[in-house]
Amino acid sequence: MVHHTTVVTATAVCDNFNGIAKAYRCAIAAIKKEVNMHYCELVVQNIFLDADKDRKTTCRKVEKELLMQNVLRYVEQHYLNLDLIVDYVGRIFNYKPSYLSQLLREHTGKPLLEYIHICRIEHAKKTMEQHFSLSIYDIATKSGYIDMNSFYRVFKKYVGISPGQYRSLHGMKDSNK
């Protein structure tokens, strides 16, 4: 599978090659006196200006892509940290939290906080399925939540049912009772 960054880089190289080919054709035409040398200089300048703009745009796209990969990886590795909130991730990466959230939404379709919640809830579901004896409170704290009301609300939002109902549907006994 070809990585997105490789495709972007290959495209930029091809674009630069096309610009060089165009400059070469223009230089040959100028030598043959088919076009004015001044015109040829303008063509070459525009090619280099366009190439520089394309390079900067490509670099920004690649930087954003790498930033998003790093943010996603960080969240996937640290979602159990009780202190992990959008502001904290912003400080770690030295970006405004709103900017990171916006970039993540563009990249995944979900803002940063939602991505953190999804990681935590998936962990809670797995923990529930694997450790029948743990209370819902223990599962919540092992999944990165310190507030039970928040855990119940978020769990129900993403799963569609409460943690207790999830346990019942999956044939697990509720340790809270």
Backbone as ProteinMPNN parsed JSONL, in Angstrom:
{"seq_chain_A": "MVHHTTVVTATAVCDNFNGIAKAYRCAIAAIKKEVNMHYCELVVQNIFLDADKDRKTTCRKVEKELLMQNVLRYVEQHYLNLDLIVDYVGRIFNYKPSYLSQLLREHTGKPLLEYIHICRIEHAKKTMEQHFSLSIYDIATKSGYIDMNSFYRVFKKYVGISPGQYRSLHGMKDSNK", "coords_chain_A": {"N_chain_A": [[0.838, -1.182, 0.0], [0.613, 2.185, -0.867], [1.841, 4.968, 0.789], [0.183, 7.985, 1.782], [1.753, 10.345, 1.979], [3.919, 9.704, 0.367], [2.729, 9.637, -2.156], [1.96, 12.323, -2.426], [4.489, 13.543, -2.416], [5.651, 12.348, -4.702], [3.95, 13.361, -6.672], [4.562, 16.082, -6.499], [7.227, 16.033, -7.353], [6.889, 15.176, -10.007], [5.407, 17.362, -10.983], [7.356, 19.368, -10.738], [9.234, 18.377, -12.568], [7.753, 18.593, -14.936], [7.603, 21.379, -15.08], [10.316, 22.007, -15.428], [10.752, 20.796, -17.9], [9.11, 22.392, -19.476], [10.448, 24.857, -19.263], [12.833, 24.169, -20.512], [11.938, 23.649, -23.158], [11.113, 26.225, -23.796], [13.551, 27.606, -23.697], [14.922, 26.405, -25.814], [13.272, 27.242, -27.926], [13.754, 29.982, -27.777], [16.436, 30.083, -28.467], [16.238, 29.27, -31.081], [15.111, 31.475, -32.039], [12.363, 31.666, -32.091], [10.797, 32.626, -30.095], [10.798, 35.488, -27.92], [13.559, 36.229, -25.849], [13.163, 37.517, -23.413], [10.525, 36.856, -22.855], [10.869, 34.143, -22.428], [12.438, 34.196, -20.1], [10.522, 35.205, -18.319], [8.686, 33.09, -18.339], [10.236, 31.059, -17.168], [10.705, 32.22, -14.635], [8.06, 32.293, -13.656], [7.531, 29.559, -13.593], [9.308, 28.715, -11.579], [8.321, 30.235, -9.44], [5.726, 29.163, -9.225], [6.431, 26.518, -8.662], [7.657, 26.866, -6.196], [5.477, 27.785, -4.664], [3.845, 25.512, -4.866], [5.506, 23.671, -3.59], [5.59, 24.738, -1.0], [2.87, 24.534, -0.319], [2.544, 21.769, -0.497], [4.333, 20.985, 1.497], [3.049, 22.082, 3.752], [0.709, 20.553, 3.735], [1.771, 17.995, 4.159], [2.973, 18.408, 6.651], [0.678, 18.896, 8.226], [-0.593, 16.429, 7.943], [1.289, 14.718, 9.172], [1.25, 15.836, 11.737], [-1.408, 15.244, 12.496], [-1.311, 12.437, 12.457], [0.497, 12.048, 14.548], [-0.917, 13.198, 16.694], [-3.194, 11.531, 16.792], [-1.941, 9.073, 17.344], [-0.816, 9.709, 19.823], [-3.115, 10.147, 21.414], [-4.269, 7.587, 21.241], [-2.394, 6.169, 22.675], [-2.467, 7.327, 25.185], [-5.05, 7.648, 26.212], [-6.074, 6.653, 28.56], [-5.116, 8.213, 30.548], [-6.11, 10.249, 33.104], [-5.935, 12.983, 33.017], [-6.06, 13.664, 30.381], [-7.234, 15.837, 28.201], [-8.625, 18.062, 25.754], [-7.29, 20.556, 25.915], [-4.922, 19.807, 27.177], [-3.723, 18.118, 25.263], [-3.32, 20.014, 23.292], [-1.364, 21.609, 24.557], [0.727, 19.743, 24.719], [1.424, 19.397, 22.021], [1.914, 21.961, 21.302], [0.006, 23.64, 20.059], [-3.001, 25.507, 19.475], [-5.831, 24.285, 21.16], [-8.332, 24.375, 19.841], [-7.563, 24.577, 17.162], [-6.241, 22.111, 16.739], [-8.402, 20.42, 17.167], [-10.091, 21.166, 15.077], [-8.486, 20.466, 12.851], [-8.351, 17.711, 13.263], [-11.02, 17.038, 12.939], [-11.317, 17.61, 10.226], [-9.622, 15.663, 9.261], [-10.525, 13.167, 10.291], [-13.231, 13.357, 10.586], [-14.214, 13.675, 13.067], [-14.168, 15.676, 16.011], [-11.466, 16.426, 18.327], [-12.069, 15.925, 21.128], [-14.214, 14.166, 20.915], [-12.951, 12.015, 19.67], [-11.209, 11.213, 21.714], [-13.12, 10.403, 23.625], [-14.317, 8.253, 22.223], [-12.179, 6.411, 22.048], [-11.848, 5.87, 24.793], [-14.373, 4.801, 25.505], [-14.502, 2.515, 23.889], [-12.446, 1.095, 25.081], [-13.581, 0.767, 27.614], [-15.768, -0.901, 26.991], [-14.427, -3.235, 26.098], [-13.044, -3.871, 28.447], [-15.188, -4.386, 30.16], [-16.23, -6.673, 28.935], [-14.16, -8.469, 29.274], [-13.482, -8.534, 31.964], [-15.432, -9.53, 34.153], [-15.905, -9.255, 36.861], [-15.321, -6.689, 37.673], [-16.492, -3.562, 38.923], [-18.786, -1.109, 37.59], [-17.913, 1.406, 38.209], [-15.151, 0.927, 38.648], [-14.453, 0.157, 36.067], [-14.99, 2.53, 34.699], [-13.054, 4.274, 35.847], [-10.746, 2.932, 35.083], [-10.864, 3.408, 32.451], [-10.306, 6.009, 31.974], [-12.019, 7.906, 33.075], [-13.086, 10.078, 35.654], [-15.35, 11.048, 36.695], [-18.418, 9.689, 37.346], [-20.975, 10.351, 36.358], [-20.343, 11.64, 33.978], [-19.108, 9.512, 32.631], [-21.293, 7.678, 32.359], [-23.037, 9.257, 30.788], [-21.502, 9.747, 28.43], [-20.961, 7.118, 27.627], [-23.539, 6.174, 27.075], [-24.2, 7.912, 25.01], [-22.453, 7.156, 22.902], [-22.699, 4.383, 22.7], [-25.342, 3.866, 22.894], [-26.816, 2.695, 24.863], [-26.965, 2.258, 28.46], [-24.084, 1.601, 30.615], [-24.711, -0.521, 32.405], [-26.888, -1.729, 31.084], [-25.546, -2.562, 28.816], [-23.878, -4.511, 29.858], [-25.838, -6.362, 30.679], [-27.021, -7.048, 28.226], [-24.923, -8.365, 27.029], [-24.678, -10.611, 28.516], [-23.38, -10.431, 30.966], [-22.799, -10.261, 34.448], [-23.894, -7.638, 36.63], [-21.698, -5.983, 38.575], [-22.166, -3.92, 40.271], [-24.45, -4.248, 41.714]], "CA_chain_A": [[0.0, 0.0, 0.0], [1.407, 3.411, -0.988], [1.523, 5.938, 1.83], [-0.315, 9.259, 1.25], [2.861, 11.289, 1.892], [4.707, 9.301, -0.795], [1.983, 10.071, -3.338], [2.061, 13.782, -2.497], [5.862, 13.856, -2.797], [5.836, 11.939, -6.101], [3.216, 14.329, -7.488], [5.342, 17.324, -6.507], [8.402, 15.801, -8.2], [6.403, 15.181, -11.392], [5.068, 18.746, -11.327], [8.622, 20.081, -10.935], [9.8, 17.889, -13.812], [6.992, 19.215, -16.028], [8.03, 22.774, -15.145], [11.663, 22.034, -16.003], [10.592, 20.474, -19.326], [8.548, 23.579, -20.127], [11.529, 25.846, -19.328], [13.763, 23.68, -21.531], [11.329, 23.905, -24.471], [11.123, 27.669, -24.014], [14.93, 27.993, -23.977], [15.21, 25.947, -27.183], [12.534, 28.137, -28.829], [14.445, 31.271, -27.754], [17.667, 29.904, -29.243], [15.836, 29.202, -32.482], [14.525, 32.797, -32.323], [10.924, 31.557, -32.278], [10.194, 33.479, -29.064], [11.637, 36.51, -27.33], [14.276, 35.738, -24.671], [12.515, 38.09, -22.24], [9.356, 36.002, -22.617], [11.386, 32.886, -21.879], [12.814, 34.471, -18.714], [9.273, 35.299, -17.556], [8.153, 31.724, -18.214], [11.064, 30.359, -16.184], [10.409, 32.806, -13.32], [6.735, 31.814, -13.233], [7.645, 28.133, -13.264], [9.932, 28.594, -10.268], [7.386, 30.758, -8.444], [4.683, 28.148, -9.057], [7.039, 25.354, -8.008], [7.867, 27.225, -4.795], [4.156, 27.773, -4.031], [3.431, 24.112, -4.763], [6.345, 23.038, -2.567], [5.125, 25.207, 0.311], [1.56, 23.938, -0.09], [2.781, 20.346, -0.252], [4.962, 20.879, 2.821], [2.008, 22.33, 4.763], [-0.172, 19.372, 3.765], [2.519, 16.902, 4.777], [3.108, 18.746, 8.072], [-0.627, 18.66, 8.863], [-0.801, 14.976, 7.959], [2.155, 14.171, 10.217], [0.727, 16.303, 13.018], [-2.602, 14.466, 12.814], [-0.882, 11.078, 12.791], [1.104, 12.104, 15.879], [-1.987, 13.455, 17.674], [-3.977, 10.295, 16.903], [-1.102, 8.091, 18.035], [-0.7, 10.132, 21.223], [-4.401, 9.877, 22.083], [-4.414, 6.129, 21.329], [-1.462, 5.659, 23.681], [-2.629, 7.986, 26.485], [-6.448, 7.94, 26.531], [-6.385, 6.24, 29.934], [-4.65, 9.28, 31.433], [-7.259, 11.019, 33.585], [-5.718, 14.397, 32.686], [-6.099, 13.86, 28.935], [-8.333, 16.645, 27.674], [-8.217, 18.753, 24.531], [-6.283, 21.574, 26.267], [-3.679, 19.103, 27.489], [-3.149, 17.688, 23.98], [-2.838, 21.241, 22.668], [-0.093, 21.986, 25.191], [1.74, 18.745, 24.35], [1.847, 19.616, 20.638], [2.172, 23.387, 21.142], [-0.996, 24.214, 19.159], [-4.256, 25.829, 20.137], [-6.719, 23.121, 21.172], [-9.371, 24.51, 18.815], [-6.94, 24.289, 15.87], [-6.061, 20.662, 16.661], [-9.718, 19.81, 17.046], [-10.551, 21.441, 13.712], [-7.696, 19.629, 11.94], [-8.762, 16.32, 13.453], [-12.348, 16.913, 12.324], [-11.075, 17.539, 8.78], [-8.882, 14.432, 8.987], [-11.258, 11.946, 10.665], [-14.671, 13.594, 10.682], [-14.554, 13.81, 14.481], [-13.286, 16.584, 16.757], [-10.523, 15.77, 19.238], [-12.711, 15.413, 22.338], [-15.009, 12.989, 20.53], [-12.008, 10.925, 19.431], [-10.775, 10.751, 23.037], [-14.244, 9.653, 24.207], [-14.496, 6.982, 21.512], [-11.107, 5.519, 22.508], [-12.133, 5.475, 26.168], [-15.565, 3.955, 25.554], [-14.114, 1.215, 23.329], [-11.681, 0.428, 26.134], [-14.537, 0.383, 28.66], [-16.524, -2.061, 26.497], [-13.526, -4.403, 26.135], [-12.793, -4.195, 29.847], [-16.426, -4.99, 30.66], [-16.362, -8.007, 28.355], [-13.066, -9.335, 29.71], [-13.355, -8.558, 33.436], [-16.819, -9.524, 34.63], [-16.009, -8.941, 38.288], [-15.096, -5.262, 37.946], [-17.682, -2.71, 39.008], [-18.846, -0.078, 36.539], [-17.037, 2.48, 38.693], [-13.768, 0.526, 38.346], [-14.287, 0.194, 34.607], [-14.936, 3.945, 34.32], [-11.757, 4.847, 36.218], [-9.712, 2.273, 34.272], [-11.045, 3.87, 31.07], [-9.939, 7.415, 31.86], [-13.06, 8.795, 33.609], [-13.124, 10.238, 37.106], [-16.728, 11.425, 37.039], [-19.336, 8.629, 36.918], [-22.046, 10.924, 35.53], [-19.763, 11.857, 32.651], [-18.926, 8.193, 32.019], [-22.612, 7.165, 31.948], [-23.552, 10.085, 29.693], [-20.707, 9.514, 27.222], [-21.172, 5.731, 27.227], [-24.864, 6.075, 26.452], [-24.165, 8.671, 23.76], [-21.735, 6.446, 21.85], [-23.103, 2.985, 22.597], [-26.804, 3.853, 22.744], [-27.408, 2.145, 26.086], [-26.135, 2.512, 29.644], [-23.112, 0.528, 30.872], [-25.412, -1.656, 33.012], [-27.641, -2.396, 30.023], [-24.561, -3.207, 27.951], [-23.507, -5.749, 30.559], [-26.973, -7.283, 30.624], [-27.171, -7.533, 26.838], [-23.808, -9.238, 26.703], [-24.688, -11.741, 29.442], [-22.434, -10.239, 32.073], [-23.49, -9.817, 35.675], [-23.552, -6.273, 37.028], [-21.017, -6.034, 39.871], [-22.583, -2.799, 41.114], [-25.649, -4.611, 42.483]], "C_chain_A": [[0.882, 1.245, 0.0], [0.926, 4.41, 0.054], [1.146, 7.269, 1.187], [0.822, 10.256, 1.041], [3.73, 10.976, 0.666], [4.046, 9.772, -2.082], [2.107, 11.574, -3.515], [3.458, 14.187, -2.964], [6.117, 13.504, -4.263], [5.133, 12.91, -7.044], [3.998, 15.631, -7.599], [6.571, 17.181, -7.41], [7.997, 15.832, -9.67], [6.068, 16.594, -11.85], [6.336, 19.556, -11.584], [9.271, 19.653, -12.241], [9.085, 18.513, -15.009], [7.385, 20.681, -16.197], [9.405, 22.91, -15.775], [11.59, 21.751, -17.5], [10.057, 21.684, -20.09], [9.626, 24.657, -20.285], [12.534, 25.456, -20.415], [13.219, 23.955, -22.938], [11.357, 25.399, -24.815], [12.533, 28.145, -24.373], [15.32, 27.595, -25.398], [14.522, 26.874, -28.191], [13.217, 29.499, -28.895], [15.724, 31.2, -28.579], [17.348, 29.899, -30.736], [15.189, 30.511, -32.943], [13.025, 32.726, -32.606], [10.166, 32.394, -31.242], [11.246, 34.439, -28.536], [12.292, 35.945, -26.055], [13.648, 36.27, -23.379], [11.283, 37.259, -21.863], [9.796, 34.698, -21.951], [11.789, 33.07, -20.41], [11.581, 34.556, -17.815], [8.656, 33.918, -17.326], [8.918, 30.977, -17.123], [10.797, 30.894, -14.77], [9.071, 32.297, -12.787], [6.762, 30.34, -12.853], [8.235, 27.968, -11.876], [9.042, 29.148, -9.154], [6.277, 29.748, -8.153], [5.222, 26.933, -8.313], [7.242, 25.633, -6.527], [6.534, 27.225, -4.035], [3.678, 26.345, -3.827], [4.205, 23.39, -3.669], [5.875, 23.436, -1.175], [3.774, 24.603, 0.657], [1.705, 22.464, 0.248], [3.381, 20.142, 1.128], [3.931, 21.092, 3.923], [1.082, 21.131, 4.883], [0.51, 18.209, 4.47], [2.677, 17.156, 6.282], [1.804, 18.496, 8.82], [-0.901, 17.169, 8.997], [0.021, 14.328, 9.071], [1.673, 14.581, 11.603], [-0.478, 15.475, 13.424], [-2.254, 13.027, 13.166], [-0.293, 11.033, 14.198], [0.053, 12.328, 16.966], [-2.811, 12.182, 17.883], [-3.204, 9.23, 17.674], [-0.997, 8.436, 19.523], [-1.979, 9.812, 21.989], [-4.578, 8.373, 22.268], [-3.511, 5.526, 22.396], [-1.728, 6.211, 25.079], [-4.077, 8.237, 26.899], [-6.843, 7.52, 27.934], [-5.934, 7.272, 30.965], [-5.849, 10.145, 31.826], [-7.151, 12.503, 33.23], [-5.836, 14.688, 31.189], [-7.383, 14.565, 28.527], [-7.773, 17.406, 26.476], [-7.134, 19.802, 24.83], [-4.915, 20.939, 26.519], [-2.976, 18.667, 26.207], [-2.601, 18.902, 23.232], [-1.499, 21.68, 23.236], [1.029, 21.027, 24.793], [2.301, 19.048, 22.965], [2.099, 21.086, 20.309], [1.286, 24.025, 20.06], [-2.227, 24.57, 19.982], [-5.165, 24.603, 20.069], [-7.792, 23.186, 20.085], [-8.821, 24.198, 17.422], [-6.749, 22.779, 15.694], [-7.393, 19.953, 16.455], [-10.279, 19.982, 15.64], [-9.801, 20.563, 12.702], [-8.123, 18.164, 12.042], [-10.133, 16.076, 12.825], [-12.201, 16.806, 10.801], [-10.46, 16.193, 8.392], [-9.727, 13.171, 9.216], [-12.773, 12.115, 10.649], [-15.145, 13.773, 12.118], [-13.63, 14.83, 15.14], [-12.471, 15.799, 17.792], [-11.201, 15.177, 20.467], [-13.521, 14.156, 22.031], [-14.095, 11.788, 20.287], [-11.502, 10.344, 20.753], [-11.879, 9.911, 23.673], [-14.42, 8.29, 23.54], [-13.424, 5.974, 21.939], [-11.411, 4.996, 23.905], [-13.328, 4.525, 26.253], [-15.274, 2.577, 24.961], [-13.324, 0.414, 24.353], [-12.617, -0.06, 27.238], [-15.329, -0.858, 28.232], [-15.669, -3.332, 26.555], [-13.27, -4.852, 27.572], [-14.003, -4.888, 30.465], [-16.559, -6.434, 30.196], [-15.311, -8.978, 28.888], [-12.969, -9.501, 31.221], [-14.735, -8.411, 34.056], [-16.944, -9.048, 36.072], [-15.807, -7.462, 38.611], [-16.415, -4.502, 38.001], [-17.645, -1.691, 37.864], [-17.957, 1.098, 36.937], [-15.573, 2.161, 38.354], [-13.482, 0.591, 36.845], [-14.16, 1.648, 34.138], [-13.562, 4.533, 34.631], [-10.616, 4.214, 35.425], [-9.79, 2.704, 32.803], [-10.8, 5.363, 30.916], [-10.978, 8.395, 32.384], [-12.958, 8.86, 35.128], [-14.532, 10.575, 37.58], [-17.687, 10.378, 36.47], [-20.459, 9.175, 36.034], [-21.558, 11.146, 34.101], [-19.599, 10.521, 31.923], [-20.256, 7.636, 31.513], [-23.144, 7.929, 30.731], [-22.83, 9.797, 28.385], [-20.92, 8.085, 26.713], [-22.499, 5.596, 26.49], [-24.898, 6.802, 25.103], [-23.549, 7.846, 22.621], [-22.169, 4.992, 21.664], [-24.617, 2.862, 22.408], [-27.541, 3.295, 23.936], [-26.461, 2.429, 27.247], [-25.126, 1.375, 29.817], [-23.777, -0.719, 31.484], [-26.215, -2.443, 31.98], [-26.695, -3.139, 29.07], [-24.134, -4.538, 28.562], [-24.614, -6.783, 30.454], [-27.134, -7.878, 29.229], [-26.077, -8.517, 26.463], [-23.644, -10.376, 27.711], [-23.703, -11.645, 30.59], [-23.229, -9.797, 33.3], [-23.02, -8.421, 36.036], [-22.979, -6.306, 38.434], [-21.43, -4.908, 40.79], [-23.75, -3.176, 42.007], [-25.323, -5.557, 43.575]], "O_chain_A": [[1.812, 1.336, 0.801], [-0.273, 4.66, 0.174], [1.717, 7.647, 0.165], [0.849, 10.947, 0.023], [4.221, 11.891, 0.005], [4.721, 10.251, -2.993], [2.335, 12.053, -4.626], [3.6, 15.072, -3.809], [6.735, 14.285, -4.986], [5.667, 13.244, -8.102], [4.084, 16.215, -8.68], [6.913, 18.107, -8.146], [8.682, 16.444, -10.49], [6.401, 16.984, -12.969], [6.393, 20.338, -12.533], [9.811, 20.496, -12.958], [9.727, 18.913, -15.981], [7.49, 21.172, -17.321], [9.639, 23.823, -16.567], [12.287, 22.392, -18.286], [10.492, 21.968, -21.206], [9.706, 25.301, -21.332], [13.025, 26.314, -21.149], [13.948, 24.437, -23.805], [11.592, 25.784, -25.961], [12.696, 28.99, -25.253], [15.975, 28.363, -26.103], [15.124, 27.25, -29.197], [13.257, 30.113, -29.961], [16.058, 32.139, -29.301], [18.093, 30.451, -31.546], [14.772, 30.634, -34.094], [12.472, 33.601, -33.272], [9.035, 32.817, -31.482], [12.445, 34.213, -28.696], [11.633, 35.257, -25.275], [13.604, 35.565, -22.371], [11.04, 36.998, -20.685], [9.152, 34.221, -21.016], [11.516, 32.207, -19.576], [11.585, 34.049, -16.693], [8.163, 33.626, -16.237], [8.315, 30.339, -16.259], [10.677, 30.118, -13.822], [8.958, 31.919, -11.62], [6.096, 29.923, -11.906], [7.733, 27.178, -11.076], [9.009, 28.598, -8.053], [5.93, 29.505, -6.998], [4.551, 26.383, -7.439], [7.028, 24.754, -5.691], [6.456, 26.733, -2.909], [3.169, 25.996, -2.761], [3.641, 22.597, -2.915], [5.769, 22.597, -0.28], [3.549, 24.202, 1.798], [1.062, 21.968, 1.173], [2.983, 19.229, 1.851], [3.93, 20.369, 4.919], [0.71, 20.733, 5.986], [-0.106, 17.52, 5.283], [2.534, 16.238, 7.089], [1.815, 17.948, 9.922], [-1.379, 16.704, 10.031], [-0.485, 13.493, 9.821], [1.685, 13.776, 12.534], [-0.571, 15.043, 14.574], [-2.845, 12.457, 14.084], [-0.55, 10.096, 14.953], [0.123, 11.721, 18.034], [-3.093, 11.801, 19.019], [-3.755, 8.567, 18.552], [-1.079, 7.553, 20.376], [-1.925, 9.266, 23.091], [-4.993, 7.928, 23.338], [-3.832, 4.48, 22.96], [-1.268, 5.633, 26.063], [-4.312, 8.975, 27.856], [-7.857, 7.991, 28.45], [-6.332, 7.204, 32.128], [-6.521, 10.707, 30.962], [-8.163, 13.198, 33.153], [-5.724, 15.842, 30.775], [-8.464, 13.976, 28.509], [-6.567, 17.383, 26.229], [-6.167, 19.921, 24.077], [-3.884, 21.479, 26.117], [-1.763, 18.83, 26.081], [-1.54, 18.826, 22.611], [-0.602, 22.076, 22.492], [2.157, 21.458, 24.556], [3.511, 18.967, 22.753], [2.456, 21.422, 19.179], [1.749, 24.836, 19.257], [-2.462, 24.004, 21.05], [-5.253, 23.954, 19.026], [-8.125, 22.168, 19.478], [-9.525, 23.622, 16.592], [-7.055, 22.231, 14.636], [-7.497, 19.01, 15.671], [-10.869, 19.058, 15.08], [-10.414, 19.985, 11.804], [-8.24, 17.469, 11.032], [-10.372, 15.017, 12.244], [-12.884, 16.003, 10.164], [-10.748, 15.656, 7.322], [-9.657, 12.222, 8.434], [-13.512, 11.131, 10.693], [-16.33, 13.995, 12.363], [-12.432, 14.848, 14.857], [-12.772, 14.642, 18.082], [-10.93, 14.028, 20.815], [-13.51, 13.198, 22.803], [-14.435, 10.666, 20.662], [-11.381, 9.127, 20.894], [-11.612, 8.831, 24.2], [-14.647, 7.289, 24.22], [-13.735, 4.806, 22.169], [-11.247, 3.805, 24.171], [-13.288, 3.547, 26.999], [-15.755, 1.571, 25.484], [-13.507, -0.797, 24.481], [-12.462, -1.173, 27.739], [-15.533, -1.768, 29.036], [-16.134, -4.378, 27.007], [-13.277, -6.045, 27.876], [-13.858, -5.861, 31.205], [-16.951, -7.31, 30.966], [-15.555, -10.184, 28.944], [-12.433, -10.498, 31.704], [-15.152, -7.316, 34.435], [-17.975, -8.499, 36.459], [-16.1, -7.034, 39.727], [-17.334, -4.766, 37.225], [-16.601, -1.453, 37.257], [-17.321, 1.714, 36.082], [-14.847, 3.013, 37.841], [-12.411, 1.022, 36.419], [-13.328, 1.96, 33.286], [-12.968, 5.209, 33.79], [-9.626, 4.882, 35.126], [-8.896, 2.403, 32.012], [-11.053, 5.927, 29.852], [-10.844, 9.599, 32.165], [-12.77, 7.846, 35.8], [-14.852, 10.397, 38.756], [-17.762, 10.199, 35.255], [-20.851, 8.526, 35.064], [-22.275, 10.872, 33.138], [-19.914, 10.414, 30.738], [-20.345, 7.176, 30.375], [-23.635, 7.332, 29.774], [-23.468, 9.622, 27.347], [-21.045, 7.867, 25.508], [-22.574, 4.986, 25.423], [-25.556, 6.348, 24.166], [-24.068, 7.843, 21.505], [-22.017, 4.436, 20.577], [-25.108, 1.887, 21.84], [-28.765, 3.407, 24.017], [-25.303, 2.793, 27.044], [-25.293, 0.305, 29.232], [-23.438, -1.844, 31.115], [-26.222, -3.674, 31.997], [-27.022, -4.221, 28.582], [-24.041, -5.555, 27.873], [-24.353, -7.951, 30.17], [-27.358, -9.08, 29.081], [-26.304, -9.414, 25.651], [-22.6, -11.026, 27.756], [-23.249, -12.659, 31.12], [-24.204, -9.054, 33.192], [-21.872, -8.063, 35.774], [-23.691, -6.623, 39.386], [-21.086, -4.923, 41.973], [-24.016, -2.473, 42.982], [-26.211, -5.968, 44.322]]}, "name": "protein", "num_of_chains": 1, "seq": "MVHHTTVVTATAVCDNFNGIAKAYRCAIAAIKKEVNMHYCELVVQNIFLDADKDRKTTCRKVEKELLMQNVLRYVEQHYLNLDLIVDYVGRIFNYKPSYLSQLLREHTGKPLLEYIHICRIEHAKKTMEQHFSLSIYDIATKSGYIDMNSFYRVFKKYVGISPGQYRSLHGMKDSNK"}
